[in-house]
Amino acid sequence: MSTNPDLPAPTPKRPLWQSAAMYTGGFVLLLWVVEVVDVLSGSRVETAGINPRTSDGLWGVLFAPVLHDDWAHLIANTVPIAVLGFLVLLSGIGRGLAATGVIWVIAGVGTWLIGGSNSNHIGASSLVFGFLAYLLVRGFFTRNLGQLAIGVVVFVLYGSALWGVLPSTPGVSWQGHLFGAVGGVVAAWLLSADARNARKQRSVGTSRQ
């Protein structure tokens, strides 16, 4: 079978780690651009966060993870988002984006339901806690040694942050942390369905031999 020399050569597929780095870097860049816009607006943009149990505040579910109170808040979230987001996307871009979507919605809706009245919940830390929980439990659902190893490393590096799901520091949205973590566990469960089904089929096949 001959090839047509006039046709352009197919573009080489980018390695997964490069795609994961590009997506993660792009999201981090978005966070910084939004903060610049917020500063230039006199901090008006950040008011579009989650205002619990109000109809207008429900829109904050969409926007809260990209909004921050100040530069210190953003800087504190930047490295965890970059590291954990990259690791989540290493499981596959589509799968990683799906996990992010599940975490984003569950964290936002949960915060909207139980957050304190007349409060404004913002910050990417809901995603940080979601990514952390996702990476910690994913290996248990898939029974994948590589993913279990990543979970162990992540726990050593960031496990102490899990105390943030409890009410502690005034002004910190523990509700966002809690439901972000819940979203991470749900995402890991949902997105491991193929691995769990394959394991179940192998178990059935073995029992019949």
C-alpha positions in Angstrom: 0.0 0.0 0.0 1.6 3.3 -1.1 1.2 6.7 0.5 0.4 9.9 -1.3 3.5 12.2 -1.1 1.2 15.2 -1.6 -0.6 14.6 1.7 0.8 16.2 4.9 2.4 13.9 7.3 0.3 13.1 10.4 1.0 15.2 13.4 2.8 13.1 16.1 0.7 12.5 19.1 1.8 14.6 22.1 2.9 12.5 25.1 0.3 12.3 27.9 2.5 14.1 30.4 2.9 17.0 28.1 -0.8 17.3 27.5 -1.4 17.1 31.3 1.2 19.8 31.9 -0.4 22.1 29.3 -3.9 21.7 30.7 -2.7 22.2 34.2 -0.6 25.2 33.3 -3.4 26.7 31.3 -5.7 26.5 34.3 -3.2 28.0 36.7 -2.7 30.8 34.2 -6.4 31.4 34.1 -6.5 31.7 37.9 -3.8 34.4 37.8 -5.5 36.3 35.0 -8.8 36.3 36.9 -7.1 37.6 40.0 -5.5 40.4 37.9 -9.0 41.3 36.6 -10.4 41.2 40.1 -7.7 43.5 41.4 -8.3 45.9 38.6 -12.0 45.8 39.3 -11.5 46.8 42.9 -12.3 43.3 44.1 -15.7 43.2 42.6 -15.2 40.0 40.6 -14.6 37.9 43.7 -18.1 38.7 45.0 -19.4 36.2 42.3 -18.7 33.3 44.6 -21.1 30.9 46.4 -23.6 32.7 48.6 -25.3 29.7 50.3 -29.0 29.1 49.8 -29.6 32.2 47.6 -30.7 32.0 44.0 -28.0 34.4 42.8 -25.4 32.7 44.9 -26.0 29.4 43.1 -24.2 30.9 40.1 -21.1 30.9 42.3 -20.9 27.1 41.8 -19.6 27.8 38.4 -17.2 30.6 39.3 -16.0 30.0 42.9 -13.0 27.8 42.1 -11.4 30.4 39.9 -11.9 33.3 42.3 -9.6 34.3 45.2 -9.6 36.8 48.0 -6.1 38.2 47.4 -2.7 37.3 46.1 -1.8 35.3 49.2 -4.9 33.2 48.8 -4.1 32.5 45.2 -0.4 31.7 45.8 -1.3 29.3 48.6 -3.5 27.3 46.1 -1.2 27.6 43.0 1.4 24.8 43.8 -1.2 22.2 45.1 -3.4 22.8 42.1 -0.5 22.5 39.7 1.0 19.3 41.3 -2.3 17.5 42.1 -4.0 18.6 38.9 -1.1 17.3 36.8 -1.3 13.9 38.6 -5.0 13.6 38.1 -4.7 14.3 34.4 -2.0 11.7 34.1 -4.7 9.1 34.3 -5.9 10.4 30.9 -7.0 13.8 29.9 -10.7 12.9 29.4 -10.8 11.0 32.7 -9.0 13.7 34.5 -11.3 16.4 33.2 -14.4 14.3 34.1 -13.0 13.9 37.6 -12.5 17.7 37.8 -16.1 18.3 36.7 -17.5 15.9 39.3 -15.5 17.5 42.0 -16.3 21.1 40.9 -20.1 20.4 41.0 -20.3 18.4 44.2 -18.0 20.9 46.0 -20.0 23.8 44.8 -23.5 22.4 45.5 -22.5 21.0 48.9 -21.1 24.4 49.9 -24.2 26.2 48.7 -26.4 23.8 50.8 -24.6 24.0 54.1 -22.4 27.1 54.0 -22.9 29.9 56.5 -25.6 32.4 55.6 -24.5 35.8 54.2 -21.0 34.3 53.3 -19.1 34.3 50.0 -17.2 31.1 49.3 -14.4 31.3 46.8 -11.0 29.6 46.0 -9.5 26.7 44.2 -8.9 24.8 47.5 -12.2 22.9 46.9 -10.5 21.4 43.8 -7.2 20.8 45.8 -9.1 18.7 48.3 -11.0 17.0 45.6 -7.9 16.1 43.7 -6.2 15.0 46.9 -9.1 12.6 47.8 -9.3 11.3 44.3 -5.7 10.4 44.1 -5.7 8.9 47.6 -8.7 6.5 47.0 -8.5 5.8 43.2 -6.0 3.0 43.6 -8.2 1.2 46.1 -11.1 1.2 43.6 -9.0 0.2 40.6 -6.6 -2.1 42.5 -3.8 -0.6 40.4 -0.4 -0.7 42.0 0.9 2.4 40.2 -2.1 4.4 41.3 -1.8 3.1 44.9 1.9 4.2 44.9 0.9 7.7 43.7 -1.7 7.8 46.5 0.9 6.9 49.1 3.3 9.7 47.8 0.4 12.2 47.7 -0.6 11.3 51.3 3.0 11.8 52.5 3.2 15.2 50.8 -0.4 16.6 51.5 -2.1 14.2 53.8 -1.9 16.6 56.8 -4.1 19.1 54.8 -7.1 16.8 55.2 -7.7 18.3 58.6 -9.0 21.3 56.6 -12.3 19.4 56.1 -13.1 20.2 59.7 -14.2 23.6 61.0 -11.1 25.3 62.3 -9.8 28.7 61.0 -12.4 31.4 60.8 -12.9 32.7 57.3 -11.8 29.5 55.7 -14.4 27.5 53.8 -14.2 24.1 55.4 -17.4 23.3 53.6 -15.7 23.7 50.3 -12.8 21.5 51.5 -15.2 18.8 52.8 -17.4 18.6 49.7 -14.4 18.9 47.5 -13.0 15.8 49.2 -16.4 14.1 48.9 -16.4 14.9 45.2 -13.0 13.4 44.8 -14.1 10.1 46.3 -17.3 10.1 44.2 -15.3 10.8 41.0 -12.8 8.0 41.8 -15.7 5.6 42.3 -17.5 6.6 39.1 -14.4 6.6 36.9 -13.1 3.3 38.2 -16.3 1.5 37.0 -14.5 0.0 34.0 -11.7 -1.4 36.2 -14.2 -2.8 38.8 -16.3 -4.4 36.1 -13.3 -6.0 34.5 -12.1 -7.3 37.8 -15.6 -8.8 38.5 -15.6 -10.5 35.1 -12.2 -12.0 35.7 -13.4 -13.2 39.0 -16.5 -14.9 37.5 -14.4 -16.4 34.7 -12.0 -17.9 37.3 -14.7 -19.4 39.4 -16.0 -21.3 36.4 -12.8 -23.1 35.5 
